[in-house]
Amino acid sequence: MGLARRRRTLGYSQEKLAQLVGVDRTTVGRWESGRIAPHPTQRRALAAVLEISLAELDALLTPQRAVDAEEWERQSGGPQDAGDPDEMIRREFLRLLTISGALAALPAEEAEALAEGVRRGTPSDFARMNGHLWQVYQLARSKRSVYPVVRDQLTALTEALAGHRGSTRTLLTAAADLFQLAGEVAFDADRYSDAVASYALAATLGKDAGAYDLWACALVRHAYVEMAEHRYAQAAEMLGAAEALAGRGDEGLSTRYWVASVRAEAYAGLGDLNACERALDRADEVRRLSPDGNNGGWLRFDGSRLAEERGARYVRLGRLDLAESTLKGALEQGPLASRLSYRRRASVLTDLAAIGARRGDPEQVVAYGSEAVELARTSSSGYVTRRLRDLYDEFGPLRQDRRVAELGAEIVALSTSSREG
C-alpha cells in the first residue's frame, strides 16, 4: 500500500515520522517518492516505528509512483535539488548525525558488512584531530568556517565506527567529543535544532563510553540552548543532572566548576540572586586546580571568564552598578583587552550597552553597541547577532534618539543578513 499510506494510517505526519526514526523530514519525503532507500540501520528503526517486519518494509519501499514528483515536492516544501546551499548543508549534517548515532550501536558483523570498501581510521588519530579542530574553532573569527572540516571528520569517524573491530570505547569517546564541536558550530550559527541533535548524540555516546565528564559537558552545552530560548527552569534541571554526572567524573578536571558557572546563569534567569552567587563562588574554586584541569578542547573552563560571566549575571538580575564595574574590569584584561576573542568581547560590550539602555543613557548604548556590531560583522557570529537582537529589544523610548535609531537599523540589517546567510 506504499510507505506514505502506511504512515498516514498510523496518523503520522512526515515530520513526526522523521522525528521518531531520527532523520530529517525531507529524507522521509525522498523515501516515499522512491528517490532514495533507507540505510540498513535506518530500516530497522523505520520498521519498528511503522509496526511492520523488515520484509513488509521492503515491499513498501519497492519503487513506485503512487506519490508523483509534484506531490512529493508539495509535501517536502518544494524542490530539493534547487535548495539554497545552507539548506543542503543542513540536510547533509542531519544525515551524518543519524548515520553516526546508528552505527555506534551496530553489532560487529553488521558494521563490518556495512563498512566494505570504507576507509578505516585509527582511534588515537581521531582524538588528536579533534584536539586540533577545537583549537582551530577557538581561533577562527568566523566559527561557521570550521564546519566543512568538522563535516569531513564526522564522515571519517562514521566510517571508522562501521569498520572498527574490538572495543569501540575510544572511538565512541572521540565521537562524543566531535559531536560537541559540531553542536558548537551549529549553536554559533543560530541553528538550535542541529545543535540539540549534536549535543544529544554527544551525551549518548559519552554515556556509552563511560566518560562522565564528557557526558556532563554535553548536557551543559545543551543547557545553553535552553537558556537561549529563555527556558531557565529546564536548563537548571539539565544542569542538575550534569552536576551529578560530574561528581562521578575525574576530580582533577574542571567539569564540576563549569557546571556551577552555567548554573549561575540559569539562576540569574530565574531571578534567584542568592543561588546565583553561591554557584559563582563554587565555580571560583576552579582556581585551586592544576593547569591540567581543562583539556583545551571540549573542556576549556579555567576560571578566566568568571569576571565577565559574573557581570553578565548581574545584568540579568538588574544589579547594574555591580555589573558595570565587573564588566569594565573584564574588558580591560587578558584576551578581551587584546581583541583576540571576538565573541567574548562582543558579549561584554553588548552587556555594557544593555546597562546604558536600562539607565536611559544613549551615549553608553551607542558607544558599546557600535563596537559590538562591528565585531559581529567581522566574526559572522550568529551568537553575537542574537545577543544584539536582545539588546535591540532593550532600547524602548531610546529609539527616539537618532544615534540609537541608527544603531538599531544596523542590528536589524545584521540580523536579516544572518538569517539569509
N, C-alpha and C positions, 0 to 999 in steps of 0.2 A: 504493500500500500504506500510505500515511499517514506523516507525519513521525515519529511516535513509533516505528512499526515499523522505519523506516529507521535511526533512532538505535540501537535495540536490536540490529539486525542487525550494526551496526558495533561493538557492545559498549560503547557509551557510556551512562552514566547522564545524567540531566538536568543534574546538577551539572557533570559533565565536559564535556558539550557546551557548556554556558553558559560555562565557563572558556575553551574553545577559540575560541568566537565572540567572547567579550568582553562578555557580558551577565550579568544576574542569573538564577539558577535559575528563579525564578518567571516570568521572561519566556519561557523555553523552554516551561514548562507552558502558558502562555497561547497561544503559537504552536500547540502541539499540540492544544489544545482548540478552536482556531479563533476565540478571542475577540479576538485582535489579529493583525496581519500584520507581518512584519519590515519595517523601513525599507529603502529601496533599497540603502543602503550595507551594511546587515546581511545582505541577501540574498546578496551576493557572497561574504561570509565564510562564511555558512551553507552555501551550495552547495559551496564548496571543502572544508569540513570533512566534509560528507556524501558527497563524491566524486561529485557529480552535476552536470548542467548547470543553468542558470537555468530553462530550460523544464521540466525534470524537477522542479525545486524548486517551480515554480508549480503543477504537478499535485499535488504532495504537500500543498501549502498550501491547496488547494481546500477550503472549509468542509465539514466532515463531522463526524459524531457517533461516530466509532469510539472516541473516548475521551469517555465521558459526564461530566457535571459532577461526579458523586460520585468517579469515579476520578481526575479531574484534581485535585480538592481533596486527595485522599489523596496523590498524587504530589508536590503542591506544598506539603504541610504544613498544609493547612487552607484555609478560605475566605479569599480575598484581599481581598474587599471589606470584610470586617469586621475587618481587622487594626488594630493599635494605630497611633497617629499616627506614632511613631518609625519603625515598620517601613515605613509608606507613604513617609515622607521618605527612608528608606534606598534603597527601590526607585527612587524618582524621581532620587535622587542618582546611583545607578549608571547609570540610563538616560542622564542628561546626560553622564556620563563617556564612555559608549560612543559616543554620537552625536558629541560634540565630537572625540574621538580619530579617528573615521572621517572626519569632514568635512575634517579637516586634510589628508588625502591624496587628496581627490576631484579629478578633472580639472575644469578650469574650466567646461566645458559642462555637466557633470552637476551641479556645485554651483549653477550658475545655474538649471537646471531645478528642482532641489530647493528653491531659495530663492524661488520665485514667491510673491509676496504677503507675504514676510517683511520685517520692518523692517530697514533697513540701518544700520550704525554706522560711525563714523569711528575708525580705529586709534588716533589720538592721544588720543581721548576715553576709550578703554578703559584706556590706560596711566595717565591721570590718575585715573580712577575706582579703579583698582587701588591706587594710592598712598593714596588716601583710605580705602579699605577696610582696608588694613593698619593705618592709624592708629586707626581705629575698633576693630579687633580688639585692638590693644595696650591701649587704654584701657578696654575692656569688662570689667566684673567677671565676667560670665558669657560665656565665649567662644562657647558654643553659640548665644547670642542673635544672633550675627552671621550664622549660617547662612542664614536666609531671603534676606538681601541678596546673599550670595555665590551662592546658587542662582539668583536672578534675573539676576545678572550673567553667570553661566555660560550661561544661556539666551540672553541677548542676544548674547554673544560667539559662541555656536554659530551663531546666525542670521547674524551678520556674516561669519563664516568661509564660510558657504554662499553668501552673495551677493556677496562681495568679488571684484573683478576686478583683475588685475595681480598684483604681488608680494604675497605674504601674510606676509612675514618679520615685519613689525611686529605683525601680528595673532597670529602664532604666538608671538612673544615675550610679548605680553600674556596669551595663553592659558597659557603655561608659568608665568608669574608667578601668575596667578589659581588655577591648579590647586595650586600650592604653598600658597596660603592655604586653599583647600578642604581640603587634607590636614592643615593645622594645626588647623582646626576639628574635623575627624574624629578626629585623634590626641588632642586635649584631651578629647574626649568618649569616649575609650576604644574607638573603632571602628577597630581596626587595619586590617582588610581594606579599608575605604573609604580610609583614609589611604594605604595602599600603592598602591591603584589611582590615587589622585590624584598621588602622587609619581612613579609610573612614567610616567604621561602627561606630567607636567611635564618629566621628563627627556627623553622622546622629542621633545616639542615644542621644548625648548631645543636639542636636537641638531639638529633640522630647521632651526631659526632661526640656527644657528651661534653661539649665545650660550653660550660656555663657562662663564662664571661662573654663569649661571642654571642650566645643566645640572648643574654641580658641586654647587650648593646643593640641588638636588632630591635628589641622592644622599646628601648629608649628612642631610637630613630623613628619608629612607628608613632610614638607618643608625640613627636614634633608635628606630625601630620595632623593629629587630633587637635593640637593647640593652634595650629594654623587655621583650623576651621572653628576655633573658639569652643571646642568641646573639652573643657578643662577637667570636668569630673571624670570623663572617660580616660583622659590622659593620666590623671592621678591614679586611677585604678590600674592601668597598664604599668605605670612606674612602680606601683607597689609590688607587682609580680616581678618586675625587673630587679628590685631590691632583694627579694627573696632568692632569686637566682644568683645574683652577685655574691650573696652571702655564702653560697656553695662553691664559689669560684676561687681563684688564686688571690690570696690576701696581699700578695706583692704587687698586684695590678690596681689601677686607679678606678676600676669599674664602679665600685660602690659609691665613690665620691662623685663620679659623673652623674650617676643616678640621682644623688642628692641635689646636685646643682640643677638638674632639669626638673626635679620635683618642686624646687623653689619657684620655678616659672609657673608650674601648674597651680601652686598655692596662691601665687600673686594673681593669677587669672580668676581664682575663686574668691579673692579679696581677703585672704587669711594672712595678715602681716606676721603674726607670731610664728605660724607654721613655716612661713617663707624664711624668716630669719633663722629658725632652727635648722632648716635644710641647708641654707647658705653656710652656716657655721660648720655643719657636718661636712659639706663639700670642701671647706677650707682646710680640713685635716689632710687633704691630699699632699700638702707641703711636707708632711712627715715621711712620705715615701722616697725611695731612691729614684734617681733619674730613669731607671728601668721600669718604672710603674706604668708607662704607656709605651706602645709599640710604634707610634707614629703613623699607623695605618687606621684600622677600624677602631682603635682606641687611642685617642690623642689628648685626653683630658689630663692636664698637668697643673691646673690652677692659674695659668697665665691669663685666662679670660674672666676670672672671677670678678674683677672690678667692673668691667663693662656689663657683665651679667647681673651683678648686684644693682647697678644703676638702672638697667632696663626693668628689673623687678620693681624698683621704687617708682618708676614712671607708671607702670601698670597699676600700682597701689595708690597713686596720687600724691606720693611724698616728693614733691617737686624739688625742694631745696636739697634734700639728701641726694636725689637723683642727679641733679645738675653738677654738684661738686664731685660726685663719684665718677660720672661720665667724662667730665673735663679732665680729671686726673688720668683716666684710662686713655684718653685721646692723646695725651702728651707723652705716653710711654711706649716702649717696645715697638712691635710691628705696626701698631696703629699710627704712631708718630711718623714712621718711615714710609707709610702708604703701601707696604708690602702686601697687606691683607685687605683687598678691595672690599670684600663683602663685610668683613668685621668693621672696618672703618665706616663704611656707609651706614651700617646698622646703628652705630653710636651717633653719627651725625643726624640720622633720622629721629632718634630718641630726643636729642637736644632740640631739634626743630619742633617736635611734638610738645616739649615743655614750653617753648615760646608760644605755640598755638593755644595752649591751655591758659597761659598768662595774658593772652591778647597782645603779644609783642610781635608785630610784623617784621621788625628788623631781625630778630633771632630766627624766625621761621625762614626767611629768605636766605640769611647768611649760611645756615647749616643745611637747609633743604636744597639749595642750588648745588652745593658741592656733592651732596648725596646723589642728585640726579646725574651729575657728570660721571660719577663713579659707576652708576647703574648703566649708563651708556657704554662706558669703557669695558665693563665686565660682562655685559649682556646677561646679567643675573636675574632670573625670574624671582628669586628670593628677595633681592633688594627692591625690585619693582613692586612686589607685593607689599613690602614694608612702606614704600612710598604711597601706595594706594591707601593704606591705613592712615598715613599722615594727612593725605588729602581730605579724608573724612573728618579730620580734626579741625579743619580750617574755620568752619562755621561763619560768623559775621566777618572774619578777616578777609573773606573773598571780595569784600568791597574795596580792599586796598589793591591798587593797580599792580604792585610788585608781587603780592601774594597770588593775585589772579593769574599773572603771567607764569608764576611757578606752577600753579595748578594746571594750566594749559600744557606745560611741559610734561607733567606727570601723566596727564591723560594721554598725550601723544605717545609717551614711553610705554604706557600700559597697552595701548592699541597695537603698537609695533610688536610688543612681546607676544600678544595673543596671535597676531598674524604670522610671526616668525617662529 
